[in-house]
Amino acid sequence: MPDLTLSTVFITFFAVVGPPKVLLAFAHLSRQRTPGEMRRLTLVSSAIAAAVGLTMAYAADFLTEFFHISDQSLQLAGGVIFFIYAVALVLGIHLGGGSDDTRLPNPLADGIRELLLPYVASPLAVTAVLVESLDEDTWSWHSTVAVMYLAVIAIDCVCVLLLSPLLQRTDRTSLEVLSRLLGLLLAAVGVELFLTGLESVGVHFPETHH
C-alpha cells in the first residue's frame, strides 16, 4: 500500500464525509425541523460520528485481524462501495436513507436515525478510516488519521450550523444538481481506491504523465 500523506488523508475524508456530502443530508432534514432542533441534531450527530471515526481509526488492526480481512481486500471492497454509491448519486438514487415515512416521537432520535448511514456511521467514511489507518501500524499514524477525521467532522458541524437557514430555503433542484456533482467526485475516489487494491495484489499499470 503506497505511503499516504496528511493532505491525501484529509482530502479523502473531505470527499467521503465532508460538507458537500453532509450538507445534502442535513438539507433534507432541515425542511421538517426548527432551527433549535437542527442545532441539537447537528451537535449530537457530529459527536457520534466523531466517536465512530475514532473507534475505527484505533481498532483497524484488531478488526481486520479478527475478521481475517487483508488490506488489499478492504481496498477493493471499499472501492466498489464508493463507486456504487457514487453512481447512485449521479443517477438520482439515494442509498442509505429511511425506507419508510414513519417518524419517531423524539425529533432528535428520528434525525439521528435518518443520518445514521449517510453521516453518523457512513459506510464510505468507515471504509476510508480503516483503509487509511492500515497504511502504517503505529499509534502515531492511527492518531494522525483520527485527527484528520475529527477535523473534517468539525468542519461539517460548523458548516451545517452556519448554513442551516440557507439549507431550509434551498430548492430541491439545486440539491439534486449538487448531489450529481458529488457523485462524480466519489466515483473517482472509488476507482482510485480500487486501482490501489489491484496494485497491492501485484497488478501493474503503465505510468501516466500529467
PyMOL commands that set and color helices and strands:
alter all, ss='L'
color gray80, all
select helices_A, chain A and resi 6-17+19-30+35-66+71-90+107-120+123-133+139-169+172-200
alter helices_A, ss='H'
color red, helices_A
deselect
rebuild
show_as cartoon
